[in-house]
Every structure is written in structure tokens, then in C-alpha cells.
Amino acid sequence: MHYFKKYPGRFELAHVKDMNNNEDRRITCVKNGIIDFKRILNMLMMGGTIFHRRNERAIKGIECTKESYNYIEQLLT
């Protein structure tokens, strides 16, 4: 994480994914997994990063995207 402090503004885009806590460690909707997004997003915001959310394995892709977007938006406000 020290790279975000050392090089502010360098990380313009972040591809955001979450990981489940199962043995397979598959991708899940942001908020439903084990990644600490509050800490990560705070660091990224220091550099003015834009967030991109995608889950290529989602069964209900639109719902997952909406849920993930709303969660990230909540953390950023």
C-alpha cells in the first residue's frame, strides 16, 4: 500500500474484484467476499483512482454489478 502514498496519481484505474472464503477462492460480488475494500479504497482515493467493477463468472451479472457498485459508492461517501 505504500506505493499509493509514494506515487499519488499514478494509479488511475482499479479493477475491483472480491474473493469468496471457500476453498476454491472464486470471484464473488464485491461486499460478499473477504477483501477489505474500505482500507483499499481509502488508499486508492488518495491518488484519484477511478474504479472498474466486473465479474466475468457471475450467474446474475446485472444484480451483482448493481450490488457491488452500491457497496463501493457507500464506502466512498
mmJSON file of the N, C-alpha and C atoms, coordinates in Angstrom:
{"data_MODEL":{"atom_site":{
"group_PDB":["ATOM","ATOM","ATOM","ATOM","ATOM","ATOM","ATOM","ATOM","ATOM","ATOM","ATOM","ATOM","ATOM","ATOM","ATOM","ATOM","ATOM","ATOM","ATOM","ATOM","ATOM","ATOM","ATOM","ATOM","ATOM","ATOM","ATOM","ATOM","ATOM","ATOM","ATOM","ATOM","ATOM","ATOM","ATOM","ATOM","ATOM","ATOM","ATOM","ATOM","ATOM","ATOM","ATOM","ATOM","ATOM","ATOM","ATOM","ATOM","ATOM","ATOM","ATOM","ATOM","ATOM","ATOM","ATOM","ATOM","ATOM","ATOM","ATOM","ATOM","ATOM","ATOM","ATOM","ATOM","ATOM","ATOM","ATOM","ATOM","ATOM","ATOM","ATOM","ATOM","ATOM","ATOM","ATOM","ATOM","ATOM","ATOM","ATOM","ATOM","ATOM","ATOM","ATOM","ATOM","ATOM","ATOM","ATOM","ATOM","ATOM","ATOM","ATOM","ATOM","ATOM","ATOM","ATOM","ATOM","ATOM","ATOM","ATOM","ATOM","ATOM","ATOM","ATOM","ATOM","ATOM","ATOM","ATOM","ATOM","ATOM","ATOM","ATOM","ATOM","ATOM","ATOM","ATOM","ATOM","ATOM","ATOM","ATOM","ATOM","ATOM","ATOM","ATOM","ATOM","ATOM","ATOM","ATOM","ATOM","ATOM","ATOM","ATOM","ATOM","ATOM","ATOM","ATOM","ATOM","ATOM","ATOM","ATOM","ATOM","ATOM","ATOM","ATOM","ATOM","ATOM","ATOM","ATOM","ATOM","ATOM","ATOM","ATOM","ATOM","ATOM","ATOM","ATOM","ATOM","ATOM","ATOM","ATOM","ATOM","ATOM","ATOM","ATOM","ATOM","ATOM","ATOM","ATOM","ATOM","ATOM","ATOM","ATOM","ATOM","ATOM","ATOM","ATOM","ATOM","ATOM","ATOM","ATOM","ATOM","ATOM","ATOM","ATOM","ATOM","ATOM","ATOM","ATOM","ATOM","ATOM","ATOM","ATOM","ATOM","ATOM","ATOM","ATOM","ATOM","ATOM","ATOM","ATOM","ATOM","ATOM","ATOM","ATOM","ATOM","ATOM","ATOM","ATOM","ATOM","ATOM","ATOM","ATOM","ATOM","ATOM","ATOM","ATOM","ATOM","ATOM","ATOM","ATOM","ATOM","ATOM","ATOM","ATOM","ATOM","ATOM","ATOM","ATOM","ATOM","ATOM","ATOM","ATOM"],
"id":[1,2,3,4,5,6,7,8,9,10,11,12,13,14,15,16,17,18,19,20,21,22,23,24,25,26,27,28,29,30,31,32,33,34,35,36,37,38,39,40,41,42,43,44,45,46,47,48,49,50,51,52,53,54,55,56,57,58,59,60,61,62,63,64,65,66,67,68,69,70,71,72,73,74,75,76,77,78,79,80,81,82,83,84,85,86,87,88,89,90,91,92,93,94,95,96,97,98,99,100,101,102,103,104,105,106,107,108,109,110,111,112,113,114,115,116,117,118,119,120,121,122,123,124,125,126,127,128,129,130,131,132,133,134,135,136,137,138,139,140,141,142,143,144,145,146,147,148,149,150,151,152,153,154,155,156,157,158,159,160,161,162,163,164,165,166,167,168,169,170,171,172,173,174,175,176,177,178,179,180,181,182,183,184,185,186,187,188,189,190,191,192,193,194,195,196,197,198,199,200,201,202,203,204,205,206,207,208,209,210,211,212,213,214,215,216,217,218,219,220,221,222,223,224,225,226,227,228,229,230,231],
"type_symbol":["N","C","C","N","C","C","N","C","C","N","C","C","N","C","C","N","C","C","N","C","C","N","C","C","N","C","C","N","C","C","N","C","C","N","C","C","N","C","C","N","C","C","N","C","C","N","C","C","N","C","C","N","C","C","N","C","C","N","C","C","N","C","C","N","C","C","N","C","C","N","C","C","N","C","C","N","C","C","N","C","C","N","C","C","N","C","C","N","C","C","N","C","C","N","C","C","N","C","C","N","C","C","N","C","C","N","C","C","N","C","C","N","C","C","N","C","C","N","C","C","N","C","C","N","C","C","N","C","C","N","C","C","N","C","C","N","C","C","N","C","C","N","C","C","N","C","C","N","C","C","N","C","C","N","C","C","N","C","C","N","C","C","N","C","C","N","C","C","N","C","C","N","C","C","N","C","C","N","C","C","N","C","C","N","C","C","N","C","C","N","C","C","N","C","C","N","C","C","N","C","C","N","C","C","N","C","C","N","C","C","N","C","C","N","C","C","N","C","C","N","C","C","N","C","C","N","C","C","N","C","C"],
"label_atom_id":["N","CA","C","N","CA","C","N","CA","C","N","CA","C","N","CA","C","N","CA","C","N","CA","C","N","CA","C","N","CA","C","N","CA","C","N","CA","C","N","CA","C","N","CA","C","N","CA","C","N","CA","C","N","CA","C","N","CA","C","N","CA","C","N","CA","C","N","CA","C","N","CA","C","N","CA","C","N","CA","C","N","CA","C","N","CA","C","N","CA","C","N","CA","C","N","CA","C","N","CA","C","N","CA","C","N","CA","C","N","CA","C","N","CA","C","N","CA","C","N","CA","C","N","CA","C","N","CA","C","N","CA","C","N","CA","C","N","CA","C","N","CA","C","N","CA","C","N","CA","C","N","CA","C","N","CA","C","N","CA","C","N","CA","C","N","CA","C","N","CA","C","N","CA","C","N","CA","C","N","CA","C","N","CA","C","N","CA","C","N","CA","C","N","CA","C","N","CA","C","N","CA","C","N","CA","C","N","CA","C","N","CA","C","N","CA","C","N","CA","C","N","CA","C","N","CA","C","N","CA","C","N","CA","C","N","CA","C","N","CA","C","N","CA","C","N","CA","C","N","CA","C","N","CA","C","N","CA","C","N","CA","C","N","CA","C","N","CA","C"],
"label_alt_id":[null,null,null,null,null,null,null,null,null,null,null,null,null,null,null,null,null,null,null,null,null,null,null,null,null,null,null,null,null,null,null,null,null,null,null,null,null,null,null,null,null,null,null,null,null,null,null,null,null,null,null,null,null,null,null,null,null,null,null,null,null,null,null,null,null,null,null,null,null,null,null,null,null,null,null,null,null,null,null,null,null,null,null,null,null,null,null,null,null,null,null,null,null,null,null,null,null,null,null,null,null,null,null,null,null,null,null,null,null,null,null,null,null,null,null,null,null,null,null,null,null,null,null,null,null,null,null,null,null,null,null,null,null,null,null,null,null,null,null,null,null,null,null,null,null,null,null,null,null,null,null,null,null,null,null,null,null,null,null,null,null,null,null,null,null,null,null,null,null,null,null,null,null,null,null,null,null,null,null,null,null,null,null,null,null,null,null,null,null,null,null,null,null,null,null,null,null,null,null,null,null,null,null,null,null,null,null,null,null,null,null,null,null,null,null,null,null,null,null,null,null,null,null,null,null,null,null,null,null,null,null],
"label_comp_id":["MET","MET","MET","HIS","HIS","HIS","TYR","TYR","TYR","PHE","PHE","PHE","LYS","LYS","LYS","LYS","LYS","LYS","TYR","TYR","TYR","PRO","PRO","PRO","GLY","GLY","GLY","ARG","ARG","ARG","PHE","PHE","PHE","GLU","GLU","GLU","LEU","LEU","LEU","ALA","ALA","ALA","HIS","HIS","HIS","VAL","VAL","VAL","LYS","LYS","LYS","ASP","ASP","ASP","MET","MET","MET","ASN","ASN","ASN","ASN","ASN","ASN","ASN","ASN","ASN","GLU","GLU","GLU","ASP","ASP","ASP","ARG","ARG","ARG","ARG","ARG","ARG","ILE","ILE","ILE","THR","THR","THR","CYS","CYS","CYS","VAL","VAL","VAL","LYS","LYS","LYS","ASN","ASN","ASN","GLY","GLY","GLY","ILE","ILE","ILE","ILE","ILE","ILE","ASP","ASP","ASP","PHE","PHE","PHE","LYS","LYS","LYS","ARG","ARG","ARG","ILE","ILE","ILE","LEU","LEU","LEU","ASN","ASN","ASN","MET","MET","MET","LEU","LEU","LEU","MET","MET","MET","MET","MET","MET","GLY","GLY","GLY","GLY","GLY","GLY","THR","THR","THR","ILE","ILE","ILE","PHE","PHE","PHE","HIS","HIS","HIS","ARG","ARG","ARG","ARG","ARG","ARG","ASN","ASN","ASN","GLU","GLU","GLU","ARG","ARG","ARG","ALA","ALA","ALA","ILE","ILE","ILE","LYS","LYS","LYS","GLY","GLY","GLY","ILE","ILE","ILE","GLU","GLU","GLU","CYS","CYS","CYS","THR","THR","THR","LYS","LYS","LYS","GLU","GLU","GLU","SER","SER","SER","TYR","TYR","TYR","ASN","ASN","ASN","TYR","TYR","TYR","ILE","ILE","ILE","GLU","GLU","GLU","GLN","GLN","GLN","LEU","LEU","LEU","LEU","LEU","LEU","THR","THR","THR"],
"label_asym_id":["A","A","A","A","A","A","A","A","A","A","A","A","A","A","A","A","A","A","A","A","A","A","A","A","A","A","A","A","A","A","A","A","A","A","A","A","A","A","A","A","A","A","A","A","A","A","A","A","A","A","A","A","A","A","A","A","A","A","A","A","A","A","A","A","A","A","A","A","A","A","A","A","A","A","A","A","A","A","A","A","A","A","A","A","A","A","A","A","A","A","A","A","A","A","A","A","A","A","A","A","A","A","A","A","A","A","A","A","A","A","A","A","A","A","A","A","A","A","A","A","A","A","A","A","A","A","A","A","A","A","A","A","A","A","A","A","A","A","A","A","A","A","A","A","A","A","A","A","A","A","A","A","A","A","A","A","A","A","A","A","A","A","A","A","A","A","A","A","A","A","A","A","A","A","A","A","A","A","A","A","A","A","A","A","A","A","A","A","A","A","A","A","A","A","A","A","A","A","A","A","A","A","A","A","A","A","A","A","A","A","A","A","A","A","A","A","A","A","A","A","A","A","A","A","A","A","A","A","A","A","A"],
"label_entity_id":["1","1","1","1","1","1","1","1","1","1","1","1","1","1","1","1","1","1","1","1","1","1","1","1","1","1","1","1","1","1","1","1","1","1","1","1","1","1","1","1","1","1","1","1","1","1","1","1","1","1","1","1","1","1","1","1","1","1","1","1","1","1","1","1","1","1","1","1","1","1","1","1","1","1","1","1","1","1","1","1","1","1","1","1","1","1","1","1","1","1","1","1","1","1","1","1","1","1","1","1","1","1","1","1","1","1","1","1","1","1","1","1","1","1","1","1","1","1","1","1","1","1","1","1","1","1","1","1","1","1","1","1","1","1","1","1","1","1","1","1","1","1","1","1","1","1","1","1","1","1","1","1","1","1","1","1","1","1","1","1","1","1","1","1","1","1","1","1","1","1","1","1","1","1","1","1","1","1","1","1","1","1","1","1","1","1","1","1","1","1","1","1","1","1","1","1","1","1","1","1","1","1","1","1","1","1","1","1","1","1","1","1","1","1","1","1","1","1","1","1","1","1","1","1","1","1","1","1","1","1","1"],
"label_seq_id":[1,1,1,2,2,2,3,3,3,4,4,4,5,5,5,6,6,6,7,7,7,8,8,8,9,9,9,10,10,10,11,11,11,12,12,12,13,13,13,14,14,14,15,15,15,16,16,16,17,17,17,18,18,18,19,19,19,20,20,20,21,21,21,22,22,22,23,23,23,24,24,24,25,25,25,26,26,26,27,27,27,28,28,28,29,29,29,30,30,30,31,31,31,32,32,32,33,33,33,34,34,34,35,35,35,36,36,36,37,37,37,38,38,38,39,39,39,40,40,40,41,41,41,42,42,42,43,43,43,44,44,44,45,45,45,46,46,46,47,47,47,48,48,48,49,49,49,50,50,50,51,51,51,52,52,52,53,53,53,54,54,54,55,55,55,56,56,56,57,57,57,58,58,58,59,59,59,60,60,60,61,61,61,62,62,62,63,63,63,64,64,64,65,65,65,66,66,66,67,67,67,68,68,68,69,69,69,70,70,70,71,71,71,72,72,72,73,73,73,74,74,74,75,75,75,76,76,76,77,77,77],
"pdbx_PDB_ins_code":[null,null,null,null,null,null,null,null,null,null,null,null,null,null,null,null,null,null,null,null,null,null,null,null,null,null,null,null,null,null,null,null,null,null,null,null,null,null,null,null,null,null,null,null,null,null,null,null,null,null,null,null,null,null,null,null,null,null,null,null,null,null,null,null,null,null,null,null,null,null,null,null,null,null,null,null,null,null,null,null,null,null,null,null,null,null,null,null,null,null,null,null,null,null,null,null,null,null,null,null,null,null,null,null,null,null,null,null,null,null,null,null,null,null,null,null,null,null,null,null,null,null,null,null,null,null,null,null,null,null,null,null,null,null,null,null,null,null,null,null,null,null,null,null,null,null,null,null,null,null,null,null,null,null,null,null,null,null,null,null,null,null,null,null,null,null,null,null,null,null,null,null,null,null,null,null,null,null,null,null,null,null,null,null,null,null,null,null,null,null,null,null,null,null,null,null,null,null,null,null,null,null,null,null,null,null,null,null,null,null,null,null,null,null,null,null,null,null,null,null,null,null,null,null,null,null,null,null,null,null,null],
"Cartn_x":[0.809,0.0,0.856,2.094,2.912,3.122,2.909,3.039,2.005,0.819,-0.209,0.205,0.9,1.404,2.624,3.487,4.724,4.488,3.484,3.206,1.75,1.334,-0.065,-0.384,-1.553,-1.988,-1.532,-0.657,-0.124,-1.108,-1.934,-2.87,-4.235,-4.464,-5.664,-6.89,-6.691,-7.804,-7.572,-8.617,-8.529,-9.623,-9.235,-10.181,-10.525,-11.754,-12.157,-12.877,-12.366,-12.994,-12.949,-13.836,-13.824,-13.668,-13.265,-12.983,-13.749,-14.379,-15.122,-14.165,-14.714,-13.904,-13.95,-14.366,-14.393,-13.009,-12.85,-11.573,-11.188,-12.175,-11.885,-11.479,-11.744,-11.384,-11.897,-13.116,-13.702,-14.089,-14.262,-14.692,-16.153,-16.475,-17.838,-18.138,-19.383,-19.765,-19.004,-18.594,-17.926,-18.869,-18.359,-19.062,-19.358,-19.523,-19.849,-18.621,-17.445,-16.225,-15.393,-14.094,-13.199,-12.23,-12.29,-11.367,-11.795,-10.836,-11.106,-11.115,-12.249,-12.329,-12.297,-12.754,-12.732,-11.295,-10.386,-8.977,-8.362,-8.633,-8.047,-8.583,-9.892,-10.476,-9.996,-9.798,-9.26,-7.874,-7.056,-5.716,-5.799,-6.648,-6.775,-7.33,-8.222,-8.815,-7.782,-6.727,-5.672,-5.043,-5.057,-4.453,-5.45,-6.728,-7.735,-8.078,-8.085,-8.317,-9.789,-10.03,-11.366,-11.525,-12.705,-12.925,-13.711,-13.32,-13.983,-14.367,-15.624,-16.107,-16.589,-16.116,-16.539,-16.453,-17.419,-17.377,-17.751,-16.753,-16.999,-17.617,-17.707,-18.286,-19.617,-20.187,-21.43,-22.603,-23.389,-24.601,-25.668,-25.784,-26.72,-25.883,-25.281,-24.304,-24.8,-25.988,-26.51,-26.756,-27.361,-27.628,-26.323,-25.351,-24.048,-23.365,-23.426,-22.817,-23.483,-24.801,-25.526,-25.161,-25.152,-24.817,-23.392,-22.47,-21.076,-20.923,-21.568,-21.499,-22.034,-23.199,-23.803,-22.903,-22.266,-21.379,-20.154,-19.547,-18.372,-18.766,-19.899,-20.375,-20.585,-21.151,-21.382,-20.056,-19.035,-17.736,-17.062,-17.337,-16.68,-17.354,-18.554,-19.247,-19.086],
"Cartn_y":[-1.199,0.0,1.267,1.143,2.358,2.962,2.191,2.737,3.821,3.706,4.719,6.044,5.979,7.194,7.734,6.832,7.235,7.811,7.268,7.693,8.133,9.199,9.626,10.038,9.641,9.979,9.002,8.1,7.16,6.03,5.676,4.565,5.14,5.29,5.965,5.069,3.779,2.849,1.617,1.171,-0.052,-1.013,-2.236,-3.303,-3.989,-3.857,-4.291,-5.635,-6.616,-7.934,-8.361,-9.251,-9.811,-11.33,-11.954,-13.388,-14.026,-15.177,-15.839,-16.5,-16.984,-17.595,-19.12,-19.655,-21.101,-21.592,-22.877,-23.473,-23.104,-22.922,-22.619,-21.171,-20.259,-18.838,-18.189,-18.517,-17.957,-16.489,-15.82,-14.43,-14.364,-13.348,-13.116,-11.628,-11.263,-9.854,-9.104,-7.883,-7.044,-6.876,-7.051,-6.995,-8.385,-9.368,-10.719,-11.562,-11.036,-11.804,-11.377,-11.641,-11.447,-10.276,-9.551,-8.439,-7.233,-6.562,-5.381,-4.144,-3.892,-2.795,-1.424,-1.296,0.021,0.541,-0.287,0.114,0.365,-0.518,-0.395,0.842,1.055,2.203,3.52,3.57,4.795,5.111,4.106,4.316,4.754,4.112,4.453,5.857,6.285,7.61,8.713,8.463,9.458,9.804,8.852,9.079,9.406,9.599,9.938,8.797,7.584,6.403,6.262,5.834,5.5,3.992,3.546,2.128,1.465,0.264,-0.535,-1.853,-2.246,-3.479,-4.436,-5.658,-6.675,-8.035,-8.884,-10.263,-11.154,-11.685,-12.486,-13.846,-14.223,-15.517,-15.4,-14.231,-14.024,-14.704,-15.399,-16.034,-14.964,-14.052,-12.932,-11.661,-11.48,-10.415,-9.013,-8.674,-7.318,-7.05,-7.998,-7.822,-7.707,-8.525,-8.492,-7.142,-6.651,-5.36,-4.242,-4.24,-3.209,-3.266,-4.472,-4.646,-4.17,-4.535,-4.144,-2.63,-2.042,-0.587,0.153,-0.277,0.389,0.283,-0.847,-1.019,-0.099,-0.059,0.804,2.27,2.65,4.027,4.391,3.458,3.67,3.894,3.107,3.264,4.581,5.105,6.322,7.59,7.478,8.686,8.855],
"Cartn_z":[0.0,0.0,0.0,0.348,0.4,-0.984,-2.047,-3.403,-3.671,-3.092,-3.289,-2.661,-1.545,-0.91,-1.644,-2.072,-2.733,-4.124,-4.832,-6.207,-6.367,-5.701,-5.821,-7.253,-7.714,-9.061,-10.13,-9.788,-10.776,-11.097,-10.151,-10.319,-10.688,-11.991,-12.456,-12.5,-12.602,-12.758,-11.903,-11.229,-10.415,-10.837,-11.128,-11.465,-10.152,-9.71,-8.381,-8.452,-7.721,-7.599,-6.139,-5.777,-4.433,-4.543,-3.455,-3.439,-2.287,-2.565,-1.502,-0.509,0.577,1.625,1.552,0.416,0.224,-0.183,-0.195,-0.59,-2.021,-2.899,-4.308,-4.551,-3.587,-3.688,-4.978,-5.354,-6.578,-6.396,-7.53,-7.542,-7.102,-6.312,-5.864,-5.972,-5.751,-5.79,-4.694,-5.023,-4.031,-2.855,-1.664,-0.373,0.15,-0.726,-0.289,-0.001,-0.245,-0.082,1.113,1.025,2.168,2.013,0.896,0.673,1.504,2.158,2.979,2.075,1.435,0.472,1.118,2.324,2.972,3.056,3.484,3.598,2.224,1.284,-0.054,-0.769,-0.712,-1.407,-0.824,0.475,1.082,0.535,0.364,-0.186,-1.647,-2.422,-3.829,-4.031,-3.166,-3.299,-3.146,-2.405,-2.251,-3.596,-4.513,-5.816,-6.904,-6.558,-7.547,-8.491,-8.0,-8.821,-9.207,-10.437,-10.924,-10.804,-10.386,-10.129,-11.243,-11.566,-12.59,-11.944,-12.072,-11.447,-12.526,-12.482,-13.429,-12.754,-13.047,-12.563,-13.729,-14.392,-15.594,-15.292,-14.033,-13.677,-12.941,-12.902,-12.151,-12.828,-12.029,-12.544,-12.786,-11.878,-12.017,-12.144,-13.303,-13.523,-13.259,-13.739,-13.548,-12.07,-11.375,-9.945,-9.155,-9.519,-8.853,-9.078,-10.302,-10.619,-9.839,-9.779,-9.019,-7.537,-6.976,-5.556,-5.277,-6.139,-5.973,-6.092,-7.085,-7.287,-6.069,-5.585,-4.424,-3.194,-3.013,-1.856,-1.966,-3.132,-3.337,-3.168,-3.738,-3.599,-2.125,-1.364,0.073,0.808,0.461,1.107,0.76,-0.418,-0.871,-0.377,0.189,0.667,2.141],
"occupancy":[1.0,1.0,1.0,1.0,1.0,1.0,1.0,1.0,1.0,1.0,1.0,1.0,1.0,1.0,1.0,1.0,1.0,1.0,1.0,1.0,1.0,1.0,1.0,1.0,1.0,1.0,1.0,1.0,1.0,1.0,1.0,1.0,1.0,1.0,1.0,1.0,1.0,1.0,1.0,1.0,1.0,1.0,1.0,1.0,1.0,1.0,1.0,1.0,1.0,1.0,1.0,1.0,1.0,1.0,1.0,1.0,1.0,1.0,1.0,1.0,1.0,1.0,1.0,1.0,1.0,1.0,1.0,1.0,1.0,1.0,1.0,1.0,1.0,1.0,1.0,1.0,1.0,1.0,1.0,1.0,1.0,1.0,1.0,1.0,1.0,1.0,1.0,1.0,1.0,1.0,1.0,1.0,1.0,1.0,1.0,1.0,1.0,1.0,1.0,1.0,1.0,1.0,1.0,1.0,1.0,1.0,1.0,1.0,1.0,1.0,1.0,1.0,1.0,1.0,1.0,1.0,1.0,1.0,1.0,1.0,1.0,1.0,1.0,1.0,1.0,1.0,1.0,1.0,1.0,1.0,1.0,1.0,1.0,1.0,1.0,1.0,1.0,1.0,1.0,1.0,1.0,1.0,1.0,1.0,1.0,1.0,1.0,1.0,1.0,1.0,1.0,1.0,1.0,1.0,1.0,1.0,1.0,1.0,1.0,1.0,1.0,1.0,1.0,1.0,1.0,1.0,1.0,1.0,1.0,1.0,1.0,1.0,1.0,1.0,1.0,1.0,1.0,1.0,1.0,1.0,1.0,1.0,1.0,1.0,1.0,1.0,1.0,1.0,1.0,1.0,1.0,1.0,1.0,1.0,1.0,1.0,1.0,1.0,1.0,1.0,1.0,1.0,1.0,1.0,1.0,1.0,1.0,1.0,1.0,1.0,1.0,1.0,1.0,1.0,1.0,1.0,1.0,1.0,1.0,1.0,1.0,1.0,1.0,1.0,1.0,1.0,1.0,1.0,1.0,1.0,1.0],
"B_iso_or_equiv":[0.0,0.0,0.0,0.0,0.0,0.0,0.0,0.0,0.0,0.0,0.0,0.0,0.0,0.0,0.0,0.0,0.0,0.0,0.0,0.0,0.0,0.0,0.0,0.0,0.0,0.0,0.0,0.0,0.0,0.0,0.0,0.0,0.0,0.0,0.0,0.0,0.0,0.0,0.0,0.0,0.0,0.0,0.0,0.0,0.0,0.0,0.0,0.0,0.0,0.0,0.0,0.0,0.0,0.0,0.0,0.0,0.0,0.0,0.0,0.0,0.0,0.0,0.0,0.0,0.0,0.0,0.0,0.0,0.0,0.0,0.0,0.0,0.0,0.0,0.0,0.0,0.0,0.0,0.0,0.0,0.0,0.0,0.0,0.0,0.0,0.0,0.0,0.0,0.0,0.0,0.0,0.0,0.0,0.0,0.0,0.0,0.0,0.0,0.0,0.0,0.0,0.0,0.0,0.0,0.0,0.0,0.0,0.0,0.0,0.0,0.0,0.0,0.0,0.0,0.0,0.0,0.0,0.0,0.0,0.0,0.0,0.0,0.0,0.0,0.0,0.0,0.0,0.0,0.0,0.0,0.0,0.0,0.0,0.0,0.0,0.0,0.0,0.0,0.0,0.0,0.0,0.0,0.0,0.0,0.0,0.0,0.0,0.0,0.0,0.0,0.0,0.0,0.0,0.0,0.0,0.0,0.0,0.0,0.0,0.0,0.0,0.0,0.0,0.0,0.0,0.0,0.0,0.0,0.0,0.0,0.0,0.0,0.0,0.0,0.0,0.0,0.0,0.0,0.0,0.0,0.0,0.0,0.0,0.0,0.0,0.0,0.0,0.0,0.0,0.0,0.0,0.0,0.0,0.0,0.0,0.0,0.0,0.0,0.0,0.0,0.0,0.0,0.0,0.0,0.0,0.0,0.0,0.0,0.0,0.0,0.0,0.0,0.0,0.0,0.0,0.0,0.0,0.0,0.0,0.0,0.0,0.0,0.0,0.0,0.0,0.0,0.0,0.0,0.0,0.0,0.0],
"pdbx_formal_charge":[null,null,null,null,null,null,null,null,null,null,null,null,null,null,null,null,null,null,null,null,null,null,null,null,null,null,null,null,null,null,null,null,null,null,null,null,null,null,null,null,null,null,null,null,null,null,null,null,null,null,null,null,null,null,null,null,null,null,null,null,null,null,null,null,null,null,null,null,null,null,null,null,null,null,null,null,null,null,null,null,null,null,null,null,null,null,null,null,null,null,null,null,null,null,null,null,null,null,null,null,null,null,null,null,null,null,null,null,null,null,null,null,null,null,null,null,null,null,null,null,null,null,null,null,null,null,null,null,null,null,null,null,null,null,null,null,null,null,null,null,null,null,null,null,null,null,null,null,null,null,null,null,null,null,null,null,null,null,null,null,null,null,null,null,null,null,null,null,null,null,null,null,null,null,null,null,null,null,null,null,null,null,null,null,null,null,null,null,null,null,null,null,null,null,null,null,null,null,null,null,null,null,null,null,null,null,null,null,null,null,null,null,null,null,null,null,null,null,null,null,null,null,null,null,null,null,null,null,null,null,null],
"auth_seq_id":[1,1,1,2,2,2,3,3,3,4,4,4,5,5,5,6,6,6,7,7,7,8,8,8,9,9,9,10,10,10,11,11,11,12,12,12,13,13,13,14,14,14,15,15,15,16,16,16,17,17,17,18,18,18,19,19,19,20,20,20,21,21,21,22,22,22,23,23,23,24,24,24,25,25,25,26,26,26,27,27,27,28,28,28,29,29,29,30,30,30,31,31,31,32,32,32,33,33,33,34,34,34,35,35,35,36,36,36,37,37,37,38,38,38,39,39,39,40,40,40,41,41,41,42,42,42,43,43,43,44,44,44,45,45,45,46,46,46,47,47,47,48,48,48,49,49,49,50,50,50,51,51,51,52,52,52,53,53,53,54,54,54,55,55,55,56,56,56,57,57,57,58,58,58,59,59,59,60,60,60,61,61,61,62,62,62,63,63,63,64,64,64,65,65,65,66,66,66,67,67,67,68,68,68,69,69,69,70,70,70,71,71,71,72,72,72,73,73,73,74,74,74,75,75,75,76,76,76,77,77,77],
"auth_comp_id":["MET","MET","MET","HIS","HIS","HIS","TYR","TYR","TYR","PHE","PHE","PHE","LYS","LYS","LYS","LYS","LYS","LYS","TYR","TYR","TYR","PRO","PRO","PRO","GLY","GLY","GLY","ARG","ARG","ARG","PHE","PHE","PHE","GLU","GLU","GLU","LEU","LEU","LEU","ALA","ALA","ALA","HIS","HIS","HIS","VAL","VAL","VAL","LYS","LYS","LYS","ASP","ASP","ASP","MET","MET","MET","ASN","ASN","ASN","ASN","ASN","ASN","ASN","ASN","ASN","GLU","GLU","GLU","ASP","ASP","ASP","ARG","ARG","ARG","ARG","ARG","ARG","ILE","ILE","ILE","THR","THR","THR","CYS","CYS","CYS","VAL","VAL","VAL","LYS","LYS","LYS","ASN","ASN","ASN","GLY","GLY","GLY","ILE","ILE","ILE","ILE","ILE","ILE","ASP","ASP","ASP","PHE","PHE","PHE","LYS","LYS","LYS","ARG","ARG","ARG","ILE","ILE","ILE","LEU","LEU","LEU","ASN","ASN","ASN","MET","MET","MET","LEU","LEU","LEU","MET","MET","MET","MET","MET","MET","GLY","GLY","GLY","GLY","GLY","GLY","THR","THR","THR","ILE","ILE","ILE","PHE","PHE","PHE","HIS","HIS","HIS","ARG","ARG","ARG","ARG","ARG","ARG","ASN","ASN","ASN","GLU","GLU","GLU","ARG","ARG","ARG","ALA","ALA","ALA","ILE","ILE","ILE","LYS","LYS","LYS","GLY","GLY","GLY","ILE","ILE","ILE","GLU","GLU","GLU","CYS","CYS","CYS","THR","THR","THR","LYS","LYS","LYS","GLU","GLU","GLU","SER","SER","SER","TYR","TYR","TYR","ASN","ASN","ASN","TYR","TYR","TYR","ILE","ILE","ILE","GLU","GLU","GLU","GLN","GLN","GLN","LEU","LEU","LEU","LEU","LEU","LEU","THR","THR","THR"],
"auth_asym_id":["A","A","A","A","A","A","A","A","A","A","A","A","A","A","A","A","A","A","A","A","A","A","A","A","A","A","A","A","A","A","A","A","A","A","A","A","A","A","A","A","A","A","A","A","A","A","A","A","A","A","A","A","A","A","A","A","A","A","A","A","A","A","A","A","A","A","A","A","A","A","A","A","A","A","A","A","A","A","A","A","A","A","A","A","A","A","A","A","A","A","A","A","A","A","A","A","A","A","A","A","A","A","A","A","A","A","A","A","A","A","A","A","A","A","A","A","A","A","A","A","A","A","A","A","A","A","A","A","A","A","A","A","A","A","A","A","A","A","A","A","A","A","A","A","A","A","A","A","A","A","A","A","A","A","A","A","A","A","A","A","A","A","A","A","A","A","A","A","A","A","A","A","A","A","A","A","A","A","A","A","A","A","A","A","A","A","A","A","A","A","A","A","A","A","A","A","A","A","A","A","A","A","A","A","A","A","A","A","A","A","A","A","A","A","A","A","A","A","A","A","A","A","A","A","A","A","A","A","A","A","A"],
"auth_atom_id":["N","CA","C","N","CA","C","N","CA","C","N","CA","C","N","CA","C","N","CA","C","N","CA","C","N","CA","C","N","CA","C","N","CA","C","N","CA","C","N","CA","C","N","CA","C","N","CA","C","N","CA","C","N","CA","C","N","CA","C","N","CA","C","N","CA","C","N","CA","C","N","CA","C","N","CA","C","N","CA","C","N","CA","C","N","CA","C","N","CA","C","N","CA","C","N","CA","C","N","CA","C","N","CA","C","N","CA","C","N","CA","C","N","CA","C","N","CA","C","N","CA","C","N","CA","C","N","CA","C","N","CA","C","N","CA","C","N","CA","C","N","CA","C","N","CA","C","N","CA","C","N","CA","C","N","CA","C","N","CA","C","N","CA","C","N","CA","C","N","CA","C","N","CA","C","N","CA","C","N","CA","C","N","CA","C","N","CA","C","N","CA","C","N","CA","C","N","CA","C","N","CA","C","N","CA","C","N","CA","C","N","CA","C","N","CA","C","N","CA","C","N","CA","C","N","CA","C","N","CA","C","N","CA","C","N","CA","C","N","CA","C","N","CA","C","N","CA","C","N","CA","C","N","CA","C","N","CA","C","N","CA","C","N","CA","C","N","CA","C"],
"pdbx_PDB_model_num":[1,1,1,1,1,1,1,1,1,1,1,1,1,1,1,1,1,1,1,1,1,1,1,1,1,1,1,1,1,1,1,1,1,1,1,1,1,1,1,1,1,1,1,1,1,1,1,1,1,1,1,1,1,1,1,1,1,1,1,1,1,1,1,1,1,1,1,1,1,1,1,1,1,1,1,1,1,1,1,1,1,1,1,1,1,1,1,1,1,1,1,1,1,1,1,1,1,1,1,1,1,1,1,1,1,1,1,1,1,1,1,1,1,1,1,1,1,1,1,1,1,1,1,1,1,1,1,1,1,1,1,1,1,1,1,1,1,1,1,1,1,1,1,1,1,1,1,1,1,1,1,1,1,1,1,1,1,1,1,1,1,1,1,1,1,1,1,1,1,1,1,1,1,1,1,1,1,1,1,1,1,1,1,1,1,1,1,1,1,1,1,1,1,1,1,1,1,1,1,1,1,1,1,1,1,1,1,1,1,1,1,1,1,1,1,1,1,1,1,1,1,1,1,1,1,1,1,1,1,1,1]
}}}
